[in-house]
Amino acid sequence: MKIGIFGGSFDPIHKGHVEIAKQAIKFLNLDKLIFVPANINPFKNKKPVSSIHRLNMLKIALSDFDSVEISDFEIKKQFKSYTIDTVKYFKNIYKTDEIFLLIGSDNVAKLNDWKNIDEIASLVKIVVFKRNNYVSHINIKKFNCLLLNNEISNFSSTEYKKGNLEYVDEKVQYYIGQNFLYFDDIARNTLSHPRYAHLKNCADFAVRLSKYLLPNDKLFHKQAYEAGYMHDITKEWNETKSYEFLKKYVNDIHTIYPYQLHQNTAYYFLLDLYKYPHKNVLNAIKIHTSLDNDLTLLDKILFVADKICEGRKFKGVQELRKLVFQNFDEGFAKVVKICAIDYNLNKNVIFTEEQEKIYTKWSKLNKTIY
């Protein structure tokens, strides 16, 4: 038989990985292709997401393949993965079979640094798939590699983490959204440092408030944290990009005022692209600037956390931070009055009649039992 070994972090598995698998099976006439996710890549400093998540995403992405298997050999080792160990492991299983080791062309120049590379080249056929137009032919010749004439794609895990969410299969993205994976990477790579820091601060403040108000509800604490973390993910989009994005979701985009843009774009980005599943969190994000006539506790927590978390600097903010942990209802009302009404009036912002009613309603003390 012809056996292929395809190793990598798969953090996450993307459409490029799947396409390479298809082409390798076809061009090499493989009977079996084995995906071998690494526990820790010796050439990467950052630890990938948990092995359980990466294995689950692999199973989802490869569910339609009959000739593909997934091995947890490297993950079970619980330390850095070296290719020589993996090669020997599979060579021992498939003693009389022809084994091909798939690597990306971006790794060819580093082959000299691989542990026991000469032994690897003697045990298996190294097959190089092109990641870009540059290939180190010196090492291809030196280690008797086979260069795969595959189509070059822009898909990569790095680009996915820069916000190109379409680079993974939709079923994989559902899993990512369900488990709140890679959001930190996406936020850090797409936002300015001050905005990214605000998300972290807002999330920390929101979870503190949630624990104060509902100390035993761990799911609520988690969702408060995620709401704070995600609420401004599209804050730095300009108006043109924001309105263009909303055309897909809103019949009349002119009903959305500029100050409402980022809460709406964040809502649809998280719902439709990131595939975040929790409607209560999404709804809190959708109204975190404008509020609404009816508010949940999570809605109020997010509004407060956004306005007075660490990093916010204005006269009286420290007093407001203390107050919300002493009397949340009173604190919420004061935050609405100071941070929504007074702040905007000082900027000569003219409220719509509906917006004025909403802010006026919540700036009054309305006691709630949680």
Secondary structure per residue as TSV (DSSP state, phi and psi in degrees):
chain	resnum	aa	ss	phi	psi
A	1	M	-	360.0	158.8
A	2	K	E	-106.0	119.6
A	3	I	E	-116.1	129.6
A	4	G	E	-105.6	142.4
A	5	I	E	-117.6	123.9
A	6	F	E	-122.6	101.6
A	7	G	E	-100.4	163.5
A	8	G	E	159.3	173.5
A	9	S	-	-75.2	-33.9
A	10	F	-	48.3	59.8
A	11	D	T	-126.1	69.1
A	12	P	T	-96.4	172.1
A	13	I	-	-66.0	134.4
A	14	H	-	-125.0	178.5
A	15	K	H	-62.3	-29.2
A	16	G	H	-64.4	-41.5
A	17	H	H	-59.4	-43.9
A	18	V	H	-66.5	-40.4
A	19	E	H	-66.2	-40.6
A	20	I	H	-61.2	-41.2
A	21	A	H	-59.5	-45.5
A	22	K	H	-61.0	-46.5
A	23	Q	H	-69.1	-37.3
A	24	A	H	-65.2	-43.9
A	25	I	H	-60.0	-41.3
A	26	K	H	-71.9	-52.9
A	27	F	H	-71.3	-33.5
A	28	L	H	-95.1	-4.3
A	29	N	T	56.0	47.7
A	30	L	-	-73.5	142.1
A	31	D	S	-84.0	-27.5
A	32	K	E	-154.5	137.7
A	33	L	E	-121.3	124.5
A	34	I	E	-109.2	117.4
A	35	F	E	-81.5	129.1
A	36	V	E	-125.2	88.6
A	37	P	E	-66.8	138.0
A	38	A	-	-80.1	150.9
A	39	N	S	-74.8	-60.1
A	40	I	B	-137.2	122.8
A	41	N	-	-72.9	124.4
A	42	P	T	-63.8	-15.9
A	43	F	T	-101.6	5.2
A	44	K	-	-123.8	135.1
A	45	N	-	-83.2	-35.6
A	46	K	S	-80.3	132.6
A	47	K	-	-74.7	134.2
A	48	P	-	-73.8	174.5
A	49	V	S	-64.0	167.9
A	50	S	-	-55.5	148.8
A	51	S	H	-61.8	-33.0
A	52	I	H	-61.9	-45.6
A	53	H	H	-64.4	-43.1
A	54	R	H	-66.8	-37.7
A	55	L	H	-64.7	-42.9
A	56	N	H	-63.0	-41.1
A	57	M	H	-66.3	-37.5
A	58	L	H	-61.7	-44.9
A	59	K	H	-61.0	-39.8
A	60	I	H	-66.6	-48.1
A	61	A	H	-68.5	-28.4
A	62	L	T	-107.6	14.4
A	63	S	T	-63.7	-22.9
A	64	D	T	-93.1	0.3
A	65	F	-	-92.8	128.3
A	66	D	S	-84.7	-30.6
A	67	S	S	-101.3	19.1
A	68	V	E	-116.7	138.6
A	69	E	E	-126.2	162.3
A	70	I	E	-123.2	128.5
A	71	S	-	-111.8	136.5
A	72	D	-	-100.9	21.6
A	73	F	H	-54.9	-51.1
A	74	E	H	-70.7	-35.9
A	75	I	H	-64.3	-40.0
A	76	K	H	-65.6	-20.2
A	77	K	H	-70.9	-25.1
A	78	Q	-	63.5	24.5
A	79	F	S	-153.0	-175.0
A	80	K	B	-57.8	141.0
A	81	S	-	-94.0	127.5
A	82	Y	-	-114.0	133.6
A	83	T	H	-60.8	-34.6
A	84	I	H	-59.6	-38.5
A	85	D	H	-66.2	-39.8
A	86	T	H	-67.8	-43.4
A	87	V	H	-60.4	-45.6
A	88	K	H	-63.8	-38.1
A	89	Y	H	-60.2	-49.3
A	90	F	H	-76.4	-29.3
A	91	K	H	-65.6	-32.6
A	92	N	H	-71.1	-31.4
A	93	I	H	-78.6	-45.2
A	94	Y	S	-107.7	68.1
A	95	K	T	-61.5	-39.0
A	96	T	T	-105.1	5.3
A	97	D	S	-96.0	159.1
A	98	E	E	-87.3	125.4
A	99	I	E	-114.6	132.7
A	100	F	E	-114.2	132.5
A	101	L	E	-106.5	115.2
A	102	L	E	-87.7	129.1
A	103	I	E	-137.3	156.0
A	104	G	E	-81.0	152.8
A	105	S	G	-63.5	-21.3
A	106	D	G	-70.5	-13.1
A	107	N	G	-95.6	-11.0
A	108	V	G	-62.8	-43.1
A	109	A	G	-63.8	-21.2
A	110	K	G	-94.7	1.0
A	111	L	G	-58.0	-32.1
A	112	N	G	-59.6	-26.3
A	113	D	G	-88.8	-7.9
A	114	W	S	-70.1	139.7
A	115	K	T	-63.3	125.3
A	116	N	T	56.4	42.9
A	117	I	H	-62.5	-35.9
A	118	D	H	-64.5	-38.2
A	119	E	H	-68.8	-38.3
A	120	I	H	-59.0	-46.9
A	121	A	H	-65.2	-25.0
A	122	S	H	-83.0	-24.4
A	123	L	H	-90.9	-32.6
A	124	V	S	-136.2	165.4
A	125	K	E	-92.3	118.2
A	126	I	E	-81.6	122.8
A	127	V	E	-111.3	125.9
A	128	V	E	-104.3	122.1
A	129	F	E	-100.9	139.6
A	130	K	-	-73.7	128.8
A	131	R	S	-99.2	-25.0
A	132	N	S	-154.6	-173.0
A	133	N	S	-81.3	-9.2
A	134	Y	-	-97.9	129.1
A	135	V	-	-135.2	134.4
A	136	S	-	-79.6	93.5
A	137	H	H	-70.4	-19.4
A	138	I	H	-61.4	-50.5
A	139	N	H	-73.2	-28.2
A	140	I	H	-61.4	-43.4
A	141	K	H	-71.8	-42.3
A	142	K	H	-60.6	-40.0
A	143	F	T	-107.0	16.9
A	144	N	T	53.7	47.7
A	145	C	-	-83.6	157.9
A	146	L	E	-106.8	125.3
A	147	L	E	-91.0	119.0
A	148	L	E	-79.3	132.3
A	149	N	-	-89.0	62.9
A	150	N	-	-90.8	162.0
A	151	E	-	-74.4	136.7
A	152	I	-	-86.7	131.4
A	153	S	-	-122.4	163.9
A	154	N	-	-91.5	-0.3
A	155	F	-	-65.1	135.6
A	156	S	-	-162.4	155.5
A	157	S	H	-64.6	-35.8
A	158	T	H	-62.8	-44.3
A	159	E	H	-68.5	-33.7
A	160	Y	H	-59.1	-44.0
A	161	K	T	-71.7	-6.8
A	162	K	T	-94.1	8.8
A	163	G	T	106.0	3.3
A	164	N	-	-86.7	73.8
A	165	L	G	-68.4	-19.4
A	166	E	G	-73.1	-4.1
A	167	Y	G	-76.0	-11.6
A	168	V	S	-111.9	157.8
A	169	D	-	-59.5	145.1
A	170	E	H	-58.7	-36.9
A	171	K	H	-65.8	-35.4
A	172	V	H	-68.3	-40.0
A	173	Q	H	-64.7	-36.0
A	174	Y	H	-59.1	-41.9
A	175	Y	H	-65.7	-41.3
A	176	I	H	-62.2	-47.6
A	177	G	H	-63.9	-40.7
A	178	Q	H	-60.4	-34.9
A	179	N	T	-105.2	9.2
A	180	F	T	54.1	46.7
A	181	L	-	-93.8	147.8
A	182	Y	S	66.1	4.1
A	183	F	H	-64.5	-37.5
A	184	D	H	-60.8	-42.2
A	185	D	H	-61.6	-46.2
A	186	I	H	-62.1	-45.0
A	187	A	H	-65.6	-45.1
A	188	R	H	-65.4	-33.9
A	189	N	H	-86.5	-16.6
A	190	T	H	-112.8	-10.9
A	191	L	S	-114.4	157.6
A	192	S	-	-66.6	160.1
A	193	H	H	-60.3	-44.0
A	194	P	H	-60.6	-39.8
A	195	R	H	-69.6	-40.7
A	196	Y	H	-61.3	-43.0
A	197	A	H	-62.4	-37.2
A	198	H	H	-63.1	-40.8
A	199	L	H	-59.7	-44.3
A	200	K	H	-62.8	-45.2
A	201	N	H	-64.3	-41.3
A	202	C	H	-65.1	-41.7
A	203	A	H	-62.8	-43.5
A	204	D	H	-63.5	-42.3
A	205	F	H	-69.0	-39.6
A	206	A	H	-63.1	-42.6
A	207	V	H	-70.5	-33.4
A	208	R	H	-62.7	-44.5
A	209	L	H	-63.2	-41.5
A	210	S	H	-63.5	-38.0
A	211	K	H	-71.6	-31.4
A	212	Y	H	-69.9	-41.2
A	213	L	H	-84.9	-38.6
A	214	L	S	-132.1	76.3
A	215	P	T	-61.8	-23.3
A	216	N	T	-102.7	1.0
A	217	D	-	-99.2	88.9
A	218	K	H	-66.3	-35.2
A	219	L	H	-63.9	-41.0
A	220	F	H	-64.1	-39.3
A	221	H	H	-61.0	-44.3
A	222	K	H	-63.0	-43.6
A	223	Q	H	-71.4	-32.7
A	224	A	H	-64.3	-42.2
A	225	Y	H	-61.5	-46.8
A	226	E	H	-66.4	-37.6
A	227	A	H	-61.1	-46.7
A	228	G	H	-63.2	-36.7
A	229	Y	H	-70.4	-34.6
A	230	M	H	-98.0	-14.1
A	231	H	T	-60.8	-30.0
A	232	D	T	-109.9	25.4
A	233	I	T	-61.0	-27.1
A	234	T	T	-110.9	16.6
A	235	K	T	-58.8	-32.2
A	236	E	T	-93.4	7.6
A	237	W	S	-70.5	143.0
A	238	N	-	-79.6	170.4
A	239	E	H	-61.2	-40.9
A	240	T	H	-60.4	-48.9
A	241	K	H	-63.6	-40.4
A	242	S	H	-64.9	-49.1
A	243	Y	H	-65.5	-37.6
A	244	E	H	-63.5	-42.3
A	245	F	H	-62.6	-40.1
A	246	L	H	-74.3	-16.2
A	247	K	T	-56.5	-30.9
A	248	K	T	-70.4	-24.2
A	249	Y	T	-115.1	-22.2
A	250	V	-	-119.6	127.7
A	251	N	S	-62.0	-45.7
A	252	D	-	-126.4	99.3
A	253	I	G	-67.8	-15.4
A	254	H	G	-74.1	-10.1
A	255	T	G	-79.4	-8.7
A	256	I	S	-102.6	120.7
A	257	Y	-	-80.8	155.7
A	258	P	G	-51.3	-39.5
A	259	Y	G	-70.5	-14.2
A	260	Q	G	-95.0	-3.6
A	261	L	H	-60.4	-54.3
A	262	H	H	-68.2	-27.0
A	263	Q	H	-72.8	-33.3
A	264	N	H	-77.3	-43.2
A	265	T	H	-64.8	-38.4
A	266	A	H	-61.9	-43.1
A	267	Y	H	-57.9	-50.8
A	268	Y	H	-75.2	-32.5
A	269	F	I	-61.2	-47.1
A	270	L	I	-70.8	-38.6
A	271	L	I	-71.8	-50.2
A	272	D	I	-94.1	-34.3
A	273	L	I	-97.9	-51.7
A	274	Y	S	-76.3	-19.7
A	275	K	-	65.0	37.1
A	276	Y	-	-71.1	132.5
A	277	P	-	-95.3	-15.7
A	278	H	-	-88.5	107.7
A	279	K	H	-64.4	-34.9
A	280	N	H	-64.6	-36.1
A	281	V	H	-70.4	-45.5
A	282	L	H	-61.2	-41.4
A	283	N	H	-66.7	-36.2
A	284	A	H	-62.9	-39.3
A	285	I	H	-67.4	-38.0
A	286	K	H	-65.5	-21.4
A	287	I	T	-123.7	19.4
A	288	H	T	-71.3	-12.6
A	289	T	T	-102.1	-47.7
A	290	S	T	-87.4	-19.9
A	291	L	-	60.8	-171.7
A	292	D	-	-155.0	172.2
A	293	N	S	-67.3	-30.3
A	294	D	S	-120.1	129.0
A	295	L	-	-128.0	139.6
A	296	T	-	-87.3	170.5
A	297	L	H	-61.9	-38.5
A	298	L	H	-63.8	-39.8
A	299	D	H	-56.1	-45.0
A	300	K	H	-69.2	-41.2
A	301	I	H	-60.6	-45.2
A	302	L	H	-64.0	-42.9
A	303	F	H	-59.3	-47.2
A	304	V	H	-64.8	-47.2
A	305	A	H	-60.8	-40.5
A	306	D	H	-62.3	-38.7
A	307	K	H	-82.7	-32.1
A	308	I	H	-129.2	15.9
A	309	C	S	-67.2	171.1
A	310	E	T	-55.1	141.1
A	311	G	T	103.2	-26.4
A	312	R	-	-78.6	129.7
A	313	K	-	-130.5	109.0
A	314	F	-	-158.4	160.8
A	315	K	T	-61.2	124.4
A	316	G	T	96.2	-3.2
A	317	V	H	-64.9	-36.5
A	318	Q	H	-64.0	-39.3
A	319	E	H	-65.1	-39.1
A	320	L	H	-65.0	-39.3
A	321	R	H	-62.1	-39.2
A	322	K	H	-68.7	-41.9
A	323	L	H	-63.2	-41.5
A	324	V	H	-66.3	-20.1
A	325	F	T	-94.4	-1.0
A	326	Q	T	-107.5	-44.1
A	327	N	-	-147.1	94.1
A	328	F	H	-62.9	-40.8
A	329	D	H	-60.0	-46.9
A	330	E	H	-65.6	-40.7
A	331	G	H	-63.9	-43.6
A	332	F	H	-59.2	-46.0
A	333	A	H	-60.2	-41.4
A	334	K	H	-69.5	-35.6
A	335	V	H	-63.9	-41.7
A	336	V	I	-60.8	-47.1
A	337	K	I	-62.5	-48.0
A	338	I	I	-79.6	-45.6
A	339	C	I	-91.1	-19.3
A	340	A	I	-107.5	-54.8
A	341	I	I	-75.2	-61.9
A	342	D	I	-61.0	-44.0
A	343	Y	H	-58.2	-47.2
A	344	N	H	-73.9	-34.7
A	345	L	H	-65.0	-36.8
A	346	N	H	-65.6	-21.5
A	347	K	T	-96.2	9.5
A	348	N	T	61.1	31.2
A	349	V	-	-78.0	132.4
A	350	I	-	-99.7	119.4
A	351	F	-	-80.0	150.1
A	352	T	-	-69.9	162.8
A	353	E	H	-60.3	-41.1
A	354	E	H	-65.6	-42.6
A	355	Q	H	-65.0	-39.0
A	356	E	H	-62.5	-41.1
A	357	K	H	-63.5	-41.5
A	358	I	H	-64.5	-50.4
A	359	Y	H	-63.3	-39.4
A	360	T	H	-64.4	-42.5
A	361	K	H	-58.0	-46.5
A	362	W	H	-87.1	-8.0
A	363	S	T	-82.8	-6.3
A	364	K	S	-96.4	150.8
A	365	L	-	-73.7	112.7
A	366	N	-	-117.7	105.5
A	367	K	-	-72.7	136.3
A	368	T	-	-129.7	142.8
A	369	I	-	-98.6	124.1
A	370	Y	-	-98.9	360.0
